[in-house]
Amino acid sequence: MSVFTDDDDNGDLGLLPLSSSSPPYPSNPLSLPPAPATTTSVQHVTNPSLSFRRPPSSPVRSNTLPRTARRRSTQIALAPAEGSVQLEPEKLARLRGWILGLVTVNFDLDVGPVIDSIQPYLLLSSSDSENIAFSSFPDSPQFDQGSQCHSFRIRDSGHVEERALRNFGRGAPSDGFVYGYCHFTQQRDSTSKRGYRQTSLVILTHHPYPALFQTIISILGPMYQQHGSPMLETACHNIANWPDSTPGNTVELGFLGSALQVGLPMHSDEQQSRESLPLSERNAPFHVLASTPSQSPPILPLFEASLSHLWSIWECLVLCEPILIFAPSPDSTSQAVWWFRDILRPIPMASDFRPYFTIHDQDHAALVNKMPPKAGLLLGVTNPLIERACRHWPHILSLGSHAKLVARSPPSRADKPSKGKTMFTAAGPHPGWATKTHNRYISKDRALLKQLEEACQGGHQAKSEASQLLRRHFSSRTTALLVPLNRYLNTLIPSPAESASSLTSTLRLKPFSTSDFFSSLKAHGAQLPFRSKHKQKEFYERWLRTPAFGLWLAKQEEVVQRVLRENAERRVSSVYSPRV
């Protein structure tokens, strides 16, 4: 199967602008876990007859550095690894609690990207192997030599052999998807017919932790390029020695000479924030908030052509409107999609989201077709063919700056536009925001908008600070959206007198009444700066019809029910306990 599209020649396959990939960071919770999942089409295989090498036991730097007898070649062998990393069953179960495996992908001239090896060994179906391989490579070249990081999310298509995980109780939770965090590299190679060697190293996992795994892959990727397969074995032993990935914990993870302090979210809808950390830890380079989006490079330049429309984009996100997100490279779409997912918290993600989506994805026909897109779908794409097939979508965001149009698609004499056509049709839409249906409900923060515009003209530090400010602003707007609902829900909780009159655990949240909610909204108002009272009412009428509201309300009922049940059990215990 070829990776080239109709717009490609037989030159290089997918790459992107070289962007620095450092650890990501930064947010507050409340919501419902994602819909129950299918499990993964992989089987965990061990061979107890092979020798076992005991991994280090402490995250101290000296215990996580690889021990190499001699300096290895910087060239990466394209042949499959001779053997798989061997771990004792308990160590393998601990590793599987964090990752499924480390995958190496190379480019084959006949079929395109193919998986070369998986450490520790993991049995994948052929369809999953193809999906992972193509998702790990960019669609089109964006640099001559270099590396970049991106991520993808693919459906877990089958059943995982979970026996080893169940035995030790350390299985990673699954939302029905597998996440891949990639380090893609292109190097000139005179021995290759294509003139380049293209490889990708991928961390496969069930955890939606972009900050953590981008940090890990940005450490491992360059070391793998320099030292080869021994780095994968060392990395597996390091990960197998990590503590359990218990939600809500802060854990110390030793990895290839680095000691990372990692905060794990309580659930997928908790927004982690550096502002909640002790002052001394907020700017620590290796304190990672696992579920936050990447902050390096700063997100602001990706939105430069759409700054004035960010308030409309936020509204479309919370109202579960589908958005197609286009960029020349998957590192850009990945960063943007994870950023959008993050500023929605604590509202649940009620639909599918794909940081990087290719025409080879098993869900391509289901998500890209002539039908109206699914509510809330966020699709990050770099292939202009997908963008053309999605021009009937109501909202399209093309990332980047107008000033970079020439860099995006250098014109040639043959590229002269014909009458009625634009110069950049083949490279995708111009950077900016295009909507067919949305009219804004809330007012922009014009002071913030001016700050953002000025920061776009500044240096890296200015862009970084403005990016953090932007995240805090829209996160606070999401919290403000929920204030009238939380106020009304408090009136539905049984009073202390009602609770005391029953020693049973049957008390629950009273039914939600739309008319009563709007009476409360009219009486108390909203915290969001709506452009009019009519806009305020229309906005909440629409939000109450979204699938996200249903998930959010179910989570609140679950929380209240649990608290009421615990209180009832304590009352029963106090009544029937013997008095001393």
HUJORA-V568698 format. One line per field, one symbol per residue. ss: DSSP state (A for helix, B for strand, O for the rest). burial: # if it has 24 or more other C-alpha atoms within 12 Angstrom, else .. A space follows every 50 residues. Layout:
ss=???
burial=???
//
This chain:
ss=OOOOOOOOOOOOOBOOOOOOOOOOOOOOOOOOOOOOOOOOOBBBOOOOOO OOOOOOOOOOAAAAOOOOOOOOOOOOOOOOOOOOOOOOAAAAAAAAOOOO BBBBBBBBOOOBBBBBBBBOOBBBOAAAAAAAAAAOOBOOOOOOOBBBBB BBBBBOOOOOOOAAAAAAOOOOOOOOBBBBBBBBBBBBOOOOOOOBBBBB BBBBBOOOOAAAAAAAAAAAAAAAAAAOOAAAAAAAAAAAOOOOOOOOOB BBBBBOOBBBBBBOOOOOOOOOOAAAOOAAAOOOOOBBBOOOOOOOOOOA AAAAAAAAAAAAAAAAAAOOOOBBBBOOOAAAAAAAAAAAAAAAOOOOOO OOBBOOOOOOOOOAAAAOOOOOOOOOOBBBBOOAAAAAAOOOOOBBBBOO OAAAAAAAOOOOAAAOOOOOOOOOAAAOOOOBBBBOOOOOOBOOOAAAAA AAAAAAOOOAAAAAAAAAAAAAAAAAAAAAAAAAAAAAAAOOOOOAAAAA OOOOOOOOOOOOOAAAAAAAAAAAOOOOOBOOAAAAAAAAAAAOOOAAAA AAAAAAAAAAAAAAAAAAAAAAAAAAOOOO
burial=..###......########################...########.... ....##.##...####........####..#..################# ########...#############..#################..##### #######..#.#.##....##################........##### #########################.#####################... ########################...........############### ################################################## #############...##....###############.###.######## #...#..##.............#############..#.#####...##. .##.##......####################.######..###....#. ......###..#....##..#...##.#.#.....##.##..##.##### #######..##..##.##............
//
